[in-house]
Amino acid sequence: MANSEKTLVLVKPDGVAEGHIGNIISRLERKGFQISALKVVKATKEQLEAHYNEQVEKPYFNEIATYMMEGPLVAIIVSGTNVVKAVHRLAGNTRPADALPGTIRGDFAHDYADGILRNIVHTSDSRENAHHEIAIWFPELAVSSRKPLKPQKN
């Protein structure tokens, strides 16, 4: 496919706890996208610092980290034509109160529970960010630029 690309979707701990994983995957598949990889993971502070590297110094970063580490999340690599833009649009506005009905956040997210923005999912907003974020959450799939080692002879 000429415009085939990959993006990252994270079903955040509230989405997992409230049982929205299947519905989110169904919405992605109904749009014709492929699930290339999926795993349940407990976020670490290091992963979150790498993922939210531009927010680490912000006063609200600890709220983000606390939220993202309060339970398991589901990391999904989604593939398809123009998938980054389409999935980002399918997620809806970051602020649930501004997300349209029919979007993931519009249908499932809560605005501020316990003073924390709980918006159910993260989606990459550019190809560059998708590549960076996939490497954080799926390091086992990262492409190495090193040449493979030659097998040693005994």
C-alpha positions as CSV (number, residue, x, y, z in Angstrom):
1,M,0.0,0.0,0.0
2,A,1.4,3.3,-1.0
3,N,0.4,5.3,2.1
4,S,0.5,2.4,4.6
5,E,1.9,3.4,7.9
6,K,1.8,2.4,11.6
7,T,0.5,4.2,14.6
8,L,0.4,3.6,18.4
9,V,-2.8,3.4,20.4
10,L,-2.6,3.1,24.2
11,V,-5.8,2.1,26.0
12,K,-5.1,3.9,29.2
13,P,-5.7,2.3,32.7
14,D,-9.3,3.8,32.9
15,G,-10.2,2.3,29.5
16,V,-8.8,-1.1,30.6
17,A,-10.6,-1.0,34.0
18,E,-13.9,0.0,32.4
19,G,-13.7,-2.8,29.8
20,H,-13.4,-0.7,26.6
21,I,-10.5,-2.6,25.0
22,G,-12.7,-4.8,22.8
23,N,-14.8,-1.9,21.7
24,I,-11.8,0.2,20.8
25,I,-10.3,-2.6,18.8
26,S,-13.6,-3.2,17.0
27,R,-13.8,0.4,16.0
28,L,-10.2,0.2,14.6
29,E,-11.0,-2.9,12.7
30,R,-14.3,-1.6,11.3
31,K,-12.3,1.2,9.8
32,G,-10.3,-1.4,7.9
33,F,-7.1,-1.1,9.9
34,Q,-4.9,-4.0,11.0
35,I,-3.8,-4.8,14.5
36,S,-0.1,-5.5,14.0
37,A,0.8,-6.0,17.7
38,L,-0.9,-5.8,21.0
39,K,0.1,-6.3,24.6
40,V,-0.9,-5.6,28.2
41,V,1.8,-3.6,30.0
42,K,2.3,-1.9,33.3
43,A,3.9,1.5,32.5
44,T,7.1,2.4,34.1
45,K,8.3,5.9,35.0
46,E,11.1,5.6,32.4
47,Q,8.7,4.7,29.6
48,L,6.4,7.6,30.6
49,E,9.3,10.1,30.7
50,A,10.4,8.9,27.2
51,H,6.8,9.0,25.9
52,Y,5.9,12.4,27.4
53,N,9.5,13.9,27.1
54,E,8.2,17.4,26.3
55,Q,6.0,17.4,29.4
56,V,8.5,15.9,32.0
57,E,9.4,19.4,33.3
58,K,5.8,20.6,33.4
59,P,4.1,20.8,36.8
60,Y,1.3,18.4,35.7
61,F,3.7,15.6,34.6
62,N,3.4,13.8,37.9
63,E,-0.4,13.7,37.5
64,I,0.0,12.1,34.0
65,A,2.5,9.5,35.4
66,T,0.3,8.7,38.4
67,Y,-2.7,8.2,36.1
68,M,-0.8,6.1,33.5
69,M,0.7,3.8,36.3
70,E,-2.5,3.2,38.3
71,G,-3.2,0.0,36.4
72,P,-2.4,-2.0,33.3
73,L,-2.7,-0.4,29.9
74,V,-3.0,-2.0,26.5
75,A,-0.4,-1.0,23.8
76,I,-1.5,-1.5,20.2
77,I,0.3,-1.0,16.9
78,V,-2.3,-0.3,14.2
79,S,-1.4,-0.4,10.5
80,G,-3.1,0.9,7.4
81,T,-3.4,3.6,4.8
82,N,-3.1,7.1,6.4
83,V,-3.7,5.4,9.8
84,V,-2.0,8.1,12.0
85,K,-4.4,10.8,11.0
86,A,-7.5,8.6,10.8
87,V,-6.9,7.0,14.2
88,H,-6.1,10.3,15.9
89,R,-9.4,11.7,14.5
90,L,-11.3,8.5,15.6
91,A,-10.0,9.1,19.2
92,G,-11.6,12.5,19.3
93,N,-10.6,15.7,21.1
94,T,-8.1,15.3,24.0
95,R,-10.6,16.9,26.4
96,P,-13.6,14.5,26.7
97,A,-16.1,17.4,27.1
98,D,-15.0,18.7,23.6
99,A,-15.0,15.2,22.0
100,L,-17.8,14.5,19.6
101,P,-20.2,11.6,20.1
102,G,-19.1,8.7,18.0
103,T,-15.4,9.2,18.8
104,I,-13.7,7.0,21.4
105,R,-13.3,9.8,23.9
106,G,-16.7,11.3,23.1
107,D,-18.4,8.0,24.0
108,F,-16.3,6.6,26.8
109,A,-14.0,9.2,28.4
110,H,-14.5,11.2,31.6
111,D,-13.3,14.8,31.9
112,Y,-11.6,15.3,35.3
113,A,-12.0,12.5,37.8
114,D,-10.0,13.0,40.9
115,G,-8.6,16.2,39.4
116,I,-6.9,14.1,36.6
117,L,-7.9,14.3,32.9
118,R,-9.0,10.7,32.1
119,N,-9.4,10.5,28.4
120,I,-9.3,6.7,27.8
121,V,-6.7,6.5,24.9
122,H,-3.5,8.0,23.5
123,T,-3.0,8.0,19.8
124,S,0.1,9.2,18.0
125,D,-0.3,12.6,16.3
126,S,2.3,12.2,13.5
127,R,4.3,9.6,11.7
128,E,7.5,10.7,13.6
129,N,5.8,10.5,17.0
130,A,4.3,7.1,16.1
131,H,7.8,5.8,15.2
132,H,9.2,7.2,18.5
133,E,6.3,5.9,20.6
134,I,6.2,2.5,19.1
135,A,9.9,2.0,20.0
136,I,9.1,2.9,23.6
137,W,6.2,0.5,24.1
138,F,7.4,-2.2,21.8
139,P,11.2,-2.2,22.2
140,E,11.4,-5.8,21.1
141,L,10.2,-4.7,17.7
142,A,12.7,-1.9,17.3
143,V,14.8,-2.1,14.1
144,S,18.4,-2.1,14.9
145,S,20.8,-0.1,12.6
146,R,23.6,-2.4,13.7
147,K,24.8,-5.1,11.3
148,P,24.1,-8.6,12.6
149,L,27.0,-10.4,14.2
150,K,28.6,-13.2,12.2
151,P,28.3,-16.5,13.9
152,Q,31.5,-17.6,15.6
153,K,33.2,-20.7,14.4
154,N,34.2,-23.3,17.0
